[in-house]
Amino acid sequence: MNNWQIRDAVKLLNSGGIIAYPTESVFGLGCNPYNLKAVSRLLEIKQRPYTKGLILLVSDIKHALPLIQPLNREQLDQISQPSDRATTWLLNKDPHVSPLISGNHPKLAVRIATNPIAKQLCHSFGKPIISTSCNLSSKPMSTKTSEIRNKFLLKVDKILSGSCCQQSPSRIVDLETGKILRD
């Protein structure tokens, strides 16, 4: 991935743009979670009800700290441990988080990116990025750039080329209870 493509994507995120990018298992649609107009546009493109909630993708858990309740050292260590599989953590959200992001849920879904392109994008942005599968709600997910161009070319502002890591969807774990909701 060229640095100029990442810089261009970061500019778009900062200006309210919607991007498509490779993640651990499929291509994701993303935007700046602090720009609720962009979040609304992303939900409209995806035809997804806001009540379902969205995932935040970060390169480091510290980027999500303004949007979640404080974590203790043990929790921070647990989230930051390298894993053989991408894990989405359900964390108690800050009360000021918009329902456009969290849906009807008391928790926020946060994943530390492991796909090299997604990780570089998150690191360069320096904040969380909304991450939801690049598909229309309840339709097959996209794993190739060509599929995204066919489905979303006129709806997204940038498509980052690259490969998904071909993993199964992320494991989902409630940090507070330890309950695995998807394995």
Sequence and secondary structure as in RCSB ss.txt:
>XXXX:A:sequence
MNNWQIRDAVKLLNSGGIIAYPTESVFGLGCNPYNLKAVSRLLEIKQRPYTKGLILLVSDIKHALPLIQPLNREQ
LDQISQPSDRATTWLLNKDPHVSPLISGNHPKLAVRIATNPIAKQLCHSFGKPIISTSCNLSSKPMSTKTSEIRN
KFLLKVDKILSGSCCQQSPSRIVDLETGKILRD
>XXXX:A:secstr
  HHHHHHHHHHHHTT  EEEE SSSEEEE  TT HHHHHHHHHHHT  GGG  EEEESSGGGGGGGB    HHH
HHHHHS  SS EEEEEEB TTS HHHHTT SEEEEEE  SHHHHHHHHHHTS EEEEESSSTTS    SHHHHHH
HHTTT SEE         S EEEETTT  EEE 
